[in-house]
Amino acid sequence: MHICSMKVGLLIIFFTLFGFFTQAQSTDANDAKLKSLSDKAAEYHRKTNGESDGYRIKIHFGVDKTTANEVKQKFSSKFNSIPSYEEYHQPNFVIVVGDFKTRIDAYEVFKKIQPDFPNAFIVKSKVRPTR
């Protein structure tokens, strides 16, 4: 009877150690996978400059750079918490505002600025991450 309980005890110890080593190996594999994914995300971030698909609001486009700068200044003075960007799409100077992940987010701001910029409209764009 004593030998049988010793065998049972040894089996319990064996399976406990086997489970521990198996879990340690899978943890190492998970760590390697996690590092690989993290490296891929960092590389993607470098290639895209951290920009992703989203929406902005176009408030001006025209051939006169001075007018574009005036529109940008007018917008920035009234809505200073919303970023504005000047782009050049030959032959037009374009002013777009905001960095919105969804069209709904862009629409909420669009309704606020529409009285001051009645020709504004929402466009798909690459956007910078919001903080």
C-alpha positions as CSV (number, residue, x, y, z in Angstrom):
1,M,0.0,0.0,0.0
2,H,2.8,2.4,0.8
3,I,4.5,1.7,-2.6
4,C,1.3,2.5,-4.5
5,S,0.8,5.8,-2.8
6,M,4.5,6.6,-3.6
7,K,3.8,5.9,-7.3
8,V,0.8,8.1,-7.2
9,G,2.8,10.9,-5.6
10,L,5.5,10.5,-8.2
11,L,2.9,10.6,-11.0
12,I,1.4,13.8,-9.6
13,I,4.9,15.4,-9.4
14,F,5.7,14.3,-12.9
15,F,2.5,15.7,-14.4
16,T,2.8,18.9,-12.4
17,L,6.4,19.4,-13.7
18,F,5.3,18.4,-17.3
19,G,2.5,21.0,-17.2
20,F,4.9,23.6,-15.9
21,F,7.5,23.1,-18.6
22,T,4.8,22.9,-21.4
23,Q,3.4,26.2,-20.2
24,A,6.8,27.8,-20.1
25,Q,7.5,26.7,-23.7
26,S,4.1,28.1,-24.9
27,T,4.8,31.3,-23.0
28,D,8.1,31.7,-24.8
29,A,6.4,31.1,-28.1
30,N,3.7,33.6,-27.3
31,D,6.4,36.2,-26.3
32,A,8.1,35.6,-29.7
33,K,4.8,36.1,-31.5
34,L,4.1,39.2,-29.5
35,K,7.5,40.7,-30.3
36,S,7.1,39.8,-34.0
37,L,3.7,41.6,-34.1
38,S,5.1,44.6,-32.2
39,D,8.0,44.8,-34.7
40,K,5.6,44.7,-37.6
41,A,3.4,47.4,-36.1
42,A,6.4,49.6,-35.6
43,E,7.6,49.1,-39.2
44,Y,4.1,49.9,-40.5
45,H,4.0,53.1,-38.4
46,R,7.4,54.1,-39.8
47,K,6.2,53.5,-43.4
48,T,3.0,55.4,-43.0
49,N,4.3,58.2,-40.8
50,G,1.7,57.2,-38.2
51,E,-1.2,58.1,-40.6
52,S,-4.2,56.0,-41.2
53,D,-7.4,56.1,-43.3
54,G,-9.9,58.6,-42.0
55,Y,-11.7,61.8,-42.8
56,R,-11.1,65.6,-42.9
57,I,-13.2,68.5,-43.8
58,K,-12.2,70.5,-46.9
59,I,-13.0,74.2,-46.3
60,H,-11.2,75.8,-49.2
61,F,-9.6,75.1,-52.6
62,G,-8.4,77.6,-55.1
63,V,-5.4,78.8,-57.1
64,D,-4.6,81.8,-54.9
65,K,-2.2,81.0,-52.1
66,T,-2.9,84.2,-50.2
67,T,-6.6,83.5,-50.1
68,A,-5.9,80.0,-48.9
69,N,-3.7,81.3,-46.1
70,E,-6.4,83.8,-45.1
71,V,-9.0,81.0,-44.9
72,K,-6.7,78.9,-42.8
73,Q,-6.1,81.9,-40.4
74,K,-9.8,82.6,-40.1
75,F,-10.5,79.0,-39.3
76,S,-7.6,78.7,-36.8
77,S,-8.7,81.8,-35.0
78,K,-12.3,80.6,-34.6
79,F,-11.6,76.9,-34.1
80,N,-8.2,76.7,-32.6
81,S,-8.6,73.2,-31.1
82,I,-9.1,71.7,-34.5
83,P,-5.9,71.2,-36.6
84,S,-5.8,72.7,-40.1
85,Y,-3.6,71.7,-43.0
86,E,-2.5,73.4,-46.2
87,E,-2.0,71.1,-49.1
88,Y,-1.2,71.7,-52.7
89,H,-2.9,69.7,-55.4
90,Q,-1.9,71.3,-58.7
91,P,-3.2,73.9,-59.5
92,N,-5.1,74.4,-56.2
93,F,-4.2,75.3,-52.7
94,V,-6.4,73.2,-50.4
95,I,-7.2,73.8,-46.7
96,V,-8.5,70.7,-44.9
97,V,-9.2,70.5,-41.2
98,G,-9.4,67.8,-38.5
99,D,-8.3,64.2,-38.1
100,F,-11.4,62.0,-37.8
101,K,-11.4,58.3,-37.7
102,T,-15.1,58.0,-38.7
103,R,-17.4,60.0,-41.0
104,I,-19.7,60.5,-38.1
105,D,-17.0,62.2,-36.1
106,A,-16.2,64.5,-39.1
107,Y,-19.9,65.2,-39.5
108,E,-20.3,66.5,-35.9
109,V,-17.5,69.1,-36.5
110,F,-18.8,69.8,-40.0
111,K,-22.2,70.9,-38.6
112,K,-20.3,73.3,-36.2
113,I,-18.2,75.0,-38.8
114,Q,-20.7,75.0,-41.7
115,P,-22.2,78.4,-40.8
116,D,-18.7,80.0,-41.1
117,F,-17.6,77.9,-44.1
118,P,-20.7,77.1,-46.1
119,N,-18.8,75.5,-49.0
120,A,-17.1,72.9,-46.7
121,F,-17.5,69.2,-47.3
122,I,-16.2,65.9,-45.8
123,V,-13.4,64.1,-47.7
124,K,-11.6,60.8,-47.2
125,S,-8.0,61.4,-46.3
126,K,-5.0,60.1,-44.4
127,V,-5.2,61.4,-40.9
128,R,-2.8,61.7,-38.0
129,P,-3.4,59.9,-34.8
130,T,-5.4,61.9,-32.3
131,R,-3.9,62.3,-28.8
